[in-house]
């Protein structure tokens, strides 16, 4: 449920766990306008196993971190699809009483995947178990995501004629519920099992299946 933050902080967090390579690509209307942010040598964990938790409430800067660590095979991503906020806004002052927020670019992961309206897909899809008193209101625990917002910036490959109607998965949204007690947090416990070696996720097999 991290809604994001500053770009430089997302780069710094990602850089802490990467030795080299791109962290995020910022691309305008023309491909020549691409800016690339790179990691510097040095991994504060010396290559220790990492797991990153995401859900429907993870957006913007947190998606940049998850996408960078996923593309470099540096972390296993666990949870549900993230929000899909991958656009860049530039603030243009308009005199002393206003400003214009103009969308000028999109964020891409190191491998060139667009985050906008698509989000980050976890290697291990793990839904939180809703308590009985919330099951009747399950739809309220779902975040519809950028792709279902009226007037959103289209993601790459998204039909121009679409008016916020996504596929069944997009319509149902991505869960943003997090259990208040750690021992009942299904995603957290799954992540701990990965770190303990109790569970494993074959990320290479998943990527091959998605490519076919």
NORQUICOR-V885106 format. One record per run of one state. SS is the DSSP state (H for helix, E for strand, - for the rest). FROM is the first residue (numbers start at 0). LEN is the number of residues. If there is no record, write none. Layout:
# NORQUICOR-V885106
ss=(SS,SS)
from=(FROM,FROM)
len=(LEN,LEN)
This chain:
# NORQUICOR-V885106
ss=(-,H,-,E,-,H,-,E,-,E,-,H,-,E,-,E,-,E,-,E,-,E,-,H,-,H,E,-,H,-,H,-,E,-,H,-,H,-,H,-)
from=(0,6,15,21,27,30,33,34,38,50,54,60,71,75,79,86,93,98,108,113,114,123,125,131,135,137,141,143,145,148,167,172,173,175,181,184,185,196,202,211)
len=(6,9,6,6,3,3,1,4,12,4,6,11,4,4,7,7,5,10,5,1,9,2,6,4,2,4,2,2,3,19,5,1,2,6,3,1,11,6,9,1)
